Amino acid sequence: MAAWTAEELGRIGAAEELEMAPLGADGTPRRSVPIWVVRAGADLYVRSWRGTAGGWFRAAQASHAARVRAGGVERDVDLVEVGDDVTDAVDAAYRDKYGRYPSYVEPMVRAEAQMTTLRLVPAGDEHDL
């Protein structure tokens, strides 16, 4: 299994939250935390509302790998740092999906959170880290 299937994209993209368990140095998952996940096109993204201070984000940045679970799908993923070229699309996805929580969604589209945007890529898929 490498790429997301259409069903996986739909199920994870529609899930209210994603359980994120960054992998430790030994490759085992750390404690999972619930975070928001959005779909923009054929890609899935997460951000840390605490910016780079978020504990799960620091662990994820160290390993660039995690086990995720959402919408009945569980997969090991690579966490790919992205450029500014996806910021507008990811911001729009957060506002569209979570706009009913304005006091929470606005921090997710601020610069501090934008700089933590990670694309979820099924482990083993070819991509640039």
Secondary structure, DSSP 8 states (H G I E B T S, - for coil): --S--HHHHHHHHH-S-EEEEEB-TTS-B---EEE-EEEETTEEEE--TTGGG-HHHHHHHHHSEEEEEETTEEEEEEEEE--GGGHHHHHHHHHHHHTT-HHHHHHHTSHHHHTT-EEEEETT-----
